[in-house]
Amino acid sequence: MPDPLSIAIASFTAIKAGVSAGKEIQSLAKDIGSLWDSIDAVKNDHSKKKNSVLHLSANEEAMETFIAKKRADDMENELRNIVIMTRGLNAWQELIQLRVQIKKDRIDARKKAIKARRELLEMIGISVLAIAVLAFVCVIGYFIWKKQQGLL
């Protein structure tokens, strides 16, 4: 899988080419989304590596993640300028608000899915336990019945 910075560069190049060719920002939504996903991945990688305990070369790793993060920041700033030039400052602010809201919605959806899965597993566990207890009671009842019949 390509590294996030390469994906970000490819997406940004596609956005710049599209804008130069006169395309509307709306038609570049897929590339913009890919760019932001890649930028987020680069920033997350930087944070993870910055806090990582295992380093082959701390200086090289620090420089590598720092440069990748700065390049991602630069691309995001250039994207901001493109959106502001083609749609105005309000469009950029609206886009940022939508991005934040979508991230929050996705986080909430993940939390709900995790909670639903946990509840399902609890119900399955309770059901299995109830069936086991019922089976145990049936076996005990069977032995008691056999003893009363004098078959044991």
Buried (B, 14 or more C-beta within 10 A) or exposed (E): EEEBBEBBBBBBEBBBEBBEEEBEBEEBEEBBEBBBBBBBBBBEBBEEBEEEEEEEEEEEBBEBBEEBBEBBEEBBEBBBEBBBEBBEEEEBEEBEEEBEEEEEEEEEEEEEEEEEEEEEEEEEEEEEEEEEEEEEEEEEEEEEEEEEEEEE
